[in-house]
Amino acid sequence: MSKWFKVGKIVNTHGVRGEVRVISTTDFPEERYAVGTTLYLESPNQEKRPLVVSGHRQHKSFDLLRFEGLDSINEVEGFKGCLLMVPEEELQDLEEGEFYYYEIIGCTVQTDDGRELGKVKEILAPGANDVWVVQRKEGGKDILIPYIDEVVVDINVENKIITIHAIEGLLE
């Protein structure tokens, strides 16, 4: 039984020729949405329908996709709200020191002196480096951790523990 991973969510149709508007959650949209690639549409009943990408372009902050054999708005109208998935076997191997978002989200964050801060609840990608949003263990305002060498000391995805060095001002 494969584990499945979300690469995007279809939020709307685009035009009348079967294009769909996708909010992407993949780190690799160019590879993931390449023409000829198979994605799996997950319907509300969890069934997976294979769809072969026949076109991909970006428009504003969305990825626009077309699928083989689906050439009208009527054929894709029902896809709104559905997820686009890939099986675990199709995840790409990452370089040493690179991680998938799903490996980081849910990790416990602790300081290099052993103080537990909370868990990573989401990842922001504002530009130069990712920023991990950590929900504090004791409640209060979330902590924003920049994913940079000066701060992130160690990432242990097996044990779901991230160790950081709390530079001045980081935890205020």
N, C-alpha and C positions, 0 to 999 in steps of 0.2 A: 504494500500500500504506500503510495507516494505521499510525501508531504507537499503541500501546495503553497505557493507564495504569490501575493498580490503584486502586480506590476502597474496597475492602473484601475481607475473606475470610470465607466462611461457615464458622463453627466448629461449629455444631450446629443441630438443629431446636429448635423451641420450641412445646410443646403438640402437639395432634394435627390442627390445622386448616391446616397448610401454612406456618406461620411459620418463618423461619430466623433464627438468631442470628448477627450480623455484627460482626466487629471492624473498625471503620472506619479507613480511612487517608486519607479525603478531608477537605479543609479546609472543605467546604461540605455537611455531611450534610443540612441542610434542603432545599437545592435539588436535590442529587444524588439523594435518595431520595423526592422529591415524587411523589405519586400521578400516574400517567400517564407517568412518566419511563421510558425504556428503558435497562436495564443489560445487559451481556453477560457471561454465565456462561462462564468459561474452564475447560474440562475438562482433565484431565491430558494429553490428546493435543493440546492447544492450540486445539481447535475453540471457536468462540464461538457461544453460543446466546443470542439476544435474549430478555430477560424484561422484561415491563412491570410496574412497581411498582403494586400495588393497595392497599397499606397500609404505613405506617411509624410506629413509635413507639420511644421509648427505654425501656430497662429495665436498671437498674443501669448498668454501663459499656458496654452493648451497644446496637446498633441492631437492632430486630426488623423484618424485612421480610416482606411477602406479595407474591405475584406473581399476575397475572391467569391464571385457568384452573388454578391449582395449589392445591387446597383441602384436601389431606390430607397427613399426615406421610409417607405412602408415596411421594407424588409428589416430595417434596423431600429425602428421606433420602439419596439419592445425591449431593446437592450439597455434603455435608460435605467441607471441605478445599479446595473450589473457590474461585477468585478471582472477584470482580465487577470488570469492566473497563469503561472508556469509551474511545472513539477520541479522538485528539488534537483533532479538530474540535469536540468537545463540551466541551473545557476552557473555563473562563470567563476572559474577559479580566480581568486584575488591574489595580488602580490603580498609578500610578507608585510605585515603591519597595516594591511587594509582590511576593512570589515564591512559586512552588510549591515544596514540599519537594524534589521531584525535581531542581529547578534548583540547590538549595543542597547537597544531599548529593553528595559526591564532589569538591566544590570544594577547592582548596588554600587554606589560611589562612596569611597572612603578616602580620608586624607592619609598622607604618608606617615602620620603619627597615630594612625589607627582609629580615628574618629569617623563613625558612620554618618553620612550626610543624608542619604535618601536614594531613590531609584531614578534612573533615566526614563522620562515619560515620553519625550519626543526629541527629534533632531531637526534643527533649523539649518538651512544652507544659504546664508545671506551673501556669501561672496568668497573671500579669501580662504576661510576655513569654516568647517561645520561648528555649530554651537549646540551643546547637549543641554536640554532643559531637564533639571533634576528637581523632582518633587521632594521637598524636605521631609525627613522621617518624622520630625516633631511638628509638622504643619508650618504655616507661614508662607512667605513669598518664595517662589521657585528660585533655584540657583541656576545661573547661566554659566556653563563651563565651556570655554573655547577649546576646541580640539587642536591644541598646539603642544609642541615638545616641552615647553617650559612648565606646562600645567599637568598634562597627562603623563604620569610616570609609568603605569603598567595597565594593560588590558588583558584580563583572563576570562575569555568567553566561555570556557568549560565550566568554571565556577561562578560565572556571572558577576565578577567583581572588577571594578575599575578603581585604581589608586591614583589620586591626584596630589599635586603639590599646590597648596593653597597660597598663591602669590598674594601680595598685599592688595586689599580691597575686593578680592574675589567673592568672599562669603558675606559681605555686608549687605 
